[in-house]
């Protein structure tokens, strides 16, 4: 019942638009600040997350696999991450602000939120994750009052033109 309200109701679409704009502004300003501030470098953050990983009550490392990912992949490829983090944040924010490819933008926003969370940064991530899942669950309705109103039907008509099941389930 709540899912139906979230995914189909116009009042819900208005509430979702407010949430979407809030999250979009947050993502956009964070990314734009990194792009225009000059010299964004995630290596200090990554080194800190590796040196002091998230630990349980007994002091054991909880997400060893993530620490391994950071030390063996992210840090050696820091130039890639120094590019994709600010651009990712900016594009996620732009997608949410414009209501364009809203569910895709929110999915990648949640991936980034969980990445920060797994690295030990709490900040506003729990709130963003909660609101992000509401947007993601709402699907098309979250972008109804945005560019998705035209973009999603266009994609359904052109990309999925021969796939009837994709039209019915989207």
N, C-alpha and C positions, 0 to 999 in steps of 0.2 A: 504494500500500500504506500509506504513512504517512498520507495523506489519509483513507483508510478508518478507520484507527486513531483519528485525531484526531476524526473526525465521528461514529463509531458506538460506540467502545469505552467501557465503564463505568469502567475504570481511568483512561482518558484524561479522562473527565468529572470525576473526582476531582482530577486534576492541574490541569485547566482551571479548576475551582472555586477552587483556591488562587491561581492566577494572576489570575483575575477579581476575587477579593476584595482581593488586593494592589493591583491597578490601581484598583478601585473606591474603596478607602480613600484612595488618593493623590488621585484626582480629587475625591472628596467633601470631604476636609479642605481642599484648595486652594480650592475654590469657596465652602465655608462660611466659611472665614477671610476671604474677600473680601466676602461678604455681611454678616457680623456685625462685621467690623473697622471698618466705616464709612469712607466716603470713597475707595473704590476708584476709581482713575483711570488708564486705560490710555494717556492722551495722552503721558506722559513716555516710556513704552516705545515707542510708535509713532514719536515724534519721534526717539528714539535709533536705531531701526531704519531710518528714512529718512535720517538724517544719516550713519550709518555702516553702509551696506548690506553684505551678504555679498559679498566680493570674491574673485576668483581670484588665482593666483600673480603675475600681471602687474599686479594692482591693478584690473582691469576688474570692473564690477558684474555678478554672475552672474544675478541674478533681477530685472532691471530692471522686468519686468512686475509683479512683486510690490511693488516700491517704488512704482510708479505707482498700484497699487491702494491701498496704505497712504496715500499722500499725497493722492490725488484722491477716494477714497471713504471709507476708514476714519477718517482724521483729521477730515474735515468732518462725519462722522456719529458722533463720539466718544460722544455720549450713548447711542446704540444699542449700541455696543460695550461701554460701561461697564455695560450691563444684561445683554447676552447672554453675555459672558465668565463672570462669576461664576455666573449661573444655569445656563449651559451646563455648566460644570465640575461644579456641584452635582448637576444632573440626570443627567449621564453617570455620576458616582460612584454615585448612588442606583440607577440602572439596573443597574450592574455589581454592586453590593453585594447587591441583591435578586435578581439574575438575571432581571430583567424587561426584555423587549425588548433582550436582551443584544447581539445583532448590530447593532441600530440604535444603541445607546449606544456601542458600540465604534467603529462607523463614524464617528460624530460626534467621538468622542475622537481618532481618527486625523486627522480634518480639523483639529482644534485643534492636535494635536502637530505636524503638518506646517506649520501656520501659524506656530507659534512657531519652528520649525526654519528656515523660509524667512526669518524676520525676524532670524536670526542667533543665536538662543538654543539652545545645545547642551544643557546641563544633563543631565537624565535622559531627554530626548526620544528618543535612539536606542534605549534599553532599552524605553521605553514603546511605541515604534513596533514593535519586534520582537515584544514580548509581545502587543501589540494585533492584529497580523496573525495570530498563532497563534489568538487568540480569534475573530477574524473568520472565519478559515478553518474553524474547528471548527463554526461555525454553531450550530444548536440544542443540540448536545452541551455547549457551554460554559455554557448555562443550564439544563441538565437538572436539576441540584440547586439549583433556584431557582424563582422564579415562572413562568419560561418553561414549566415542566412542565405548567402549566394554561393560561397565556396563549396560547402558540403554537397548541395544538389549538383553543382557542376562536376565535382569529382565523381559522384555516384553515376552521373549520366555518361561521362567520358571514360573514366578508368574502369568502372565496373559495368559497362554497357552490356556485356555478354553474360554477366554473372548474376542471375536472378536471385540466388540465395544471399549474395552480398547486399543487394538492395533491400531485401526483406529484413535482414538482421542489423543493418546499419542504423 
